């Protein structure tokens, strides 16, 4: 399908690979409605480069108004074995600036900026898996499922996908098709409420210990890949532990991680830590940040506004220009070397080494 889309767009595939350190431009070649409030957007490289990524990774998109708060991370929902294009699947969020811009404004042949692939939510080698998803959290797991279908290798996967109603179950028909043709691929769809669909053939409600014990009796033997809203993942995490899943076999993806600080030192052993003044020029606000704290964590505790997502130096959402001062930055791929040389840094993983002035 990706090859056909490329042909329609007048673009032919090349053997050259997309370079995450240099390339940052994509062209939208297809928009497809998945449900009443979910659409899939397919992109290609304008230079006909191919993409090398792992199922479960994401791209950071810089979209819409361009006022510094329009960057969002979206998981790739397409198979990594189909290298000519990438697809993201986005749910419209009421009041959401970027999701609404995508749904209402982005059109075919539009050129946007994006960076990736990023992320470490990658399926480890294992004999048996349990994929747990809810809502649009299905996107990275759908990439994994499509990859398994493309490899045609023997597999043992139980896929549990939850949604508000049968009409909200993203990729419902495709998942059913995969379950019908892939040996060892078992599917459980779990709408919270069946709504008007009185002939729903399965169970309904929320995930529970009782449901998962029934649907996945050998859960403790499986590697679990989980993605969904925070309450869903919290429930899945707790139930998995109760049913004997080792922590090392449980993986989850979330773009709502919070920055954490080291535990405070006991009073009797307090060592004075120097504080630095950090000024945000566009907001005309200043805060004090200790040398053992990150800039983002302190900004979050104040009234300073910095867009952020992973808070771990991975996604690059909080990237800002440092106009004065130096920091100790320990990132995990969320910023390019040429961006650092141009004066940018990531507040989420940077601790001040002097007073700072930030162009925010």
Secondary structure in CASP SS format (residue, H / E / C, confidence):
PFRMAT SS
TARGET T0000
AUTHOR 0000-0000-0000
METHOD secondary structure of the structure
MODEL  1
X C 1.00
X H 1.00
X H 1.00
X H 1.00
X H 1.00
X H 1.00
X H 1.00
X H 1.00
X C 1.00
X C 1.00
X C 1.00
X C 1.00
X C 1.00
X C 1.00
X C 1.00
X C 1.00
X E 1.00
X C 1.00
X C 1.00
X C 1.00
X C 1.00
X C 1.00
X C 1.00
X C 1.00
X E 1.00
X E 1.00
X E 1.00
X E 1.00
X E 1.00
X E 1.00
X E 1.00
X E 1.00
X E 1.00
X E 1.00
X E 1.00
X C 1.00
X C 1.00
X E 1.00
X E 1.00
X E 1.00
X E 1.00
X E 1.00
X E 1.00
X E 1.00
X E 1.00
X C 1.00
X C 1.00
X C 1.00
X C 1.00
X E 1.00
X C 1.00
X C 1.00
X C 1.00
X C 1.00
X C 1.00
X C 1.00
X C 1.00
X E 1.00
X E 1.00
X E 1.00
X E 1.00
X E 1.00
X C 1.00
X C 1.00
X C 1.00
X C 1.00
X C 1.00
X C 1.00
X C 1.00
X C 1.00
X E 1.00
X E 1.00
X E 1.00
X E 1.00
X E 1.00
X E 1.00
X C 1.00
X C 1.00
X C 1.00
X C 1.00
X C 1.00
X C 1.00
X C 1.00
X C 1.00
X C 1.00
X E 1.00
X E 1.00
X E 1.00
X E 1.00
X E 1.00
X E 1.00
X C 1.00
X C 1.00
X C 1.00
X C 1.00
X C 1.00
X H 1.00
X H 1.00
X H 1.00
X H 1.00
X H 1.00
X H 1.00
X H 1.00
X H 1.00
X C 1.00
X C 1.00
X C 1.00
X C 1.00
X C 1.00
X C 1.00
X E 1.00
X E 1.00
X E 1.00
X E 1.00
X E 1.00
X E 1.00
X E 1.00
X E 1.00
X C 1.00
X C 1.00
X C 1.00
X C 1.00
X C 1.00
X C 1.00
X C 1.00
X C 1.00
X C 1.00
X C 1.00
X E 1.00
X E 1.00
X E 1.00
X E 1.00
X E 1.00
X E 1.00
X H 1.00
X H 1.00
X H 1.00
X H 1.00
X H 1.00
X H 1.00
X H 1.00
X H 1.00
X H 1.00
X H 1.00
X H 1.00
X H 1.00
X H 1.00
X H 1.00
X H 1.00
X H 1.00
X H 1.00
X C 1.00
X C 1.00
X C 1.00
X C 1.00
X C 1.00
X E 1.00
X E 1.00
X E 1.00
X E 1.00
X E 1.00
X E 1.00
X E 1.00
X C 1.00
X C 1.00
X H 1.00
X H 1.00
X H 1.00
X C 1.00
X C 1.00
X C 1.00
X H 1.00
X H 1.00
X H 1.00
X H 1.00
X H 1.00
X H 1.00
X H 1.00
X H 1.00
X H 1.00
X H 1.00
X C 1.00
X C 1.00
X C 1.00
X E 1.00
X E 1.00
X E 1.00
X E 1.00
X E 1.00
X E 1.00
X E 1.00
X C 1.00
X C 1.00
X C 1.00
X C 1.00
X C 1.00
X C 1.00
X C 1.00
X C 1.00
X C 1.00
X C 1.00
X C 1.00
X C 1.00
X E 1.00
X C 1.00
X C 1.00
X C 1.00
X C 1.00
X H 1.00
X H 1.00
X H 1.00
X H 1.00
X H 1.00
X H 1.00
X H 1.00
X C 1.00
X C 1.00
X C 1.00
X H 1.00
X H 1.00
X H 1.00
X C 1.00
X E 1.00
X E 1.00
X E 1.00
X E 1.00
X E 1.00
X C 1.00
X C 1.00
X H 1.00
X H 1.00
X H 1.00
X H 1.00
X H 1.00
X H 1.00
X H 1.00
X H 1.00
X H 1.00
X H 1.00
X H 1.00
X H 1.00
X H 1.00
X C 1.00
X C 1.00
X C 1.00
X C 1.00
X H 1.00
X H 1.00
X H 1.00
X E 1.00
X E 1.00
X E 1.00
X E 1.00
X C 1.00
X C 1.00
X C 1.00
X C 1.00
X C 1.00
X C 1.00
X C 1.00
X C 1.00
X C 1.00
X C 1.00
X C 1.00
X C 1.00
X C 1.00
X H 1.00
X H 1.00
X H 1.00
X C 1.00
X C 1.00
X C 1.00
X C 1.00
X C 1.00
X E 1.00
X E 1.00
X E 1.00
X E 1.00
X E 1.00
X E 1.00
X C 1.00
X C 1.00
X C 1.00
X C 1.00
X E 1.00
X E 1.00
X E 1.00
X E 1.00
X E 1.00
X E 1.00
X C 1.00
X C 1.00
X C 1.00
X E 1.00
X H 1.00
X H 1.00
X H 1.00
X H 1.00
X H 1.00
X H 1.00
X H 1.00
X C 1.00
X C 1.00
X C 1.00
X C 1.00
X C 1.00
X C 1.00
X C 1.00
X C 1.00
X C 1.00
X C 1.00
X C 1.00
X C 1.00
X C 1.00
X C 1.00
X C 1.00
X C 1.00
X C 1.00
X E 1.00
X E 1.00
X E 1.00
X E 1.00
X E 1.00
X E 1.00
X C 1.00
X C 1.00
X E 1.00
X E 1.00
X E 1.00
X C 1.00
X C 1.00
X C 1.00
X C 1.00
X C 1.00
X C 1.00
X C 1.00
X H 1.00
X H 1.00
X H 1.00
X H 1.00
X H 1.00
X C 1.00
X C 1.00
X E 1.00
X E 1.00
X E 1.00
X H 1.00
X H 1.00
X H 1.00
X E 1.00
X E 1.00
X E 1.00
X C 1.00
X C 1.00
X C 1.00
X E 1.00
X E 1.00
X E 1.00
X C 1.00
X C 1.00
END
